[in-house]
């Protein structure tokens, strides 16, 4: 008998002896599994770390605040361009869609830079232009020139080279500012 067969038979016999009622073997390698916690004698180290951090209030970190600020800012950009029925025209193509279906697309890419919350460099775009066409930059540039002029367009481009570290206080004020603006915009739009 070769070595592989003997190992296989030993594992098969071991499985037959320790088979649970449902016919499945407990996953010992997965620390989130309740049976595994019982088999290893308690909580895995990840659980202990989560319990240690429980004193901190959730949703107050920079990452969380940035996400909330982006949600409010994106909503403002899309509502700002919406008509009284809630429909928006894509900035870079003739597609018309409901404001919730559209996206807030940046003229200059880069979510770490100073242009993240710049109203001039962010316009309502359809999913196709913003994602598949990667912002449809050539048309976006022409439309920026028409809407804002060359000086402002170049300023938005220069802003991309500035790195901005967002502080929690700044993000909280952005959240509050755009929350108020969004409430006002929603009141003015009839069908929303």
Secondary structure, DSSP 8 states (H G I E B T S, - for coil): --HHHHHHHHHHHHHHHT--TTS----SS-TTSHHHHHHHTS--HHHHHHHHGGGS-TT-SHHHHHHHHHHHHHHHHHHHT--TTSEEE-SSSS-EEETTTSEEEESS--TTBTTTT-GGGEEEE-HIIIIITTT-HHHHHHHHHHHH-HHHHHHHHHHTTSB----HHHHHHHHHHHHHHHHHHHHH-S--
